Amino acid sequence: MDIFNLNYAEFERFLFVFFRVGALILFVPVLGSRQVPTSMKIGFILFLSILIFPLVQGRPLPEPRGVLELSTFLIADVTIGLGIAYVARLIFAAVQVAGTVVDFQMGFGVVNVIDPQTDTQVSVTAQFHNILAVLIFLAVDAHHFIIQAIVDSFFIINPAEISFASLTPEYMLRLFTGTFTIAVKIAAPIMAILFFLSVGLGLVARTVPQMNVFIVGFPLQIGVGLLMVGLSISFFSLLVQQQMYELPGKFIGFLQTL
């Protein structure tokens, strides 16, 4: 098949692939980072669309009658791509929430750095965890899961059949609440140690009032917190890997609720 000699009907079908892939790549973690040049993103979207188009050419896709109906179907296609990217981004959102909570308890709540993926300010530990999550994301080939999901989406859902039933927001809400559960699991070991340290310092302050607990406790909390961040890296890696491997099931669940 010559991609550069398509008739009008084939070109319409290619637009469905291009828009769905484009929405995914522009917002998916790592590839959708603002540090990736726009020209590179556009080139990758076009390249991936050309590769996927022959695989889905025989699938039933809508046949719009007019520009308005075509625009409606393309918006639905963009929604599918954005939904898949959103499901993938929730893992990194959980990592950043966990790091922010830990930094607040350590006393690093006002120490922020710029996250290169979103150009927003995040706490130091959150950025450290985010970098580790990106490395794990690439190490377990989670980007392959995302590309596979966009291909599977053409076999599961037709843009003309999207109904946005009550199951869709319910499923997305379940994923969103699960993000905070993952964040608590990531931060739990460090939060527990810092909590017991605060209790211990409180007891010392009551028994030895002459001691300035604030002066002693501030560097102690930072030191213990950083130590626990280092010791919990293995636990963090296992938990994040588990979430990465669950991505295909989450993608399928999202597509089936549309």
Secondary structure, DSSP 8 states (H G I E B T S, - for coil): --TTS--HHHHHHHHHHHHHHHHHHHHSTTTT-TTS-HHHHHHHHHHHHHHHHHHHTTS-----SSHHHHHHHHHHHHHHHHHHHHHHHHHHHHHHHHHHHHHHHHT-TT-EEEETTTTEEEEHHHHHHHHHHHHHHHHTTHHHHHHHHHHHHHHH--GGG----THHHHHHHHHHHHHHHHHHHHHHHHHHHHHHHHHHHHHHHHH-TTS-HHHHHHHHHHHHHHHHHHHTHHHHHHHHHHHHHTHHHHHHHHHHH-
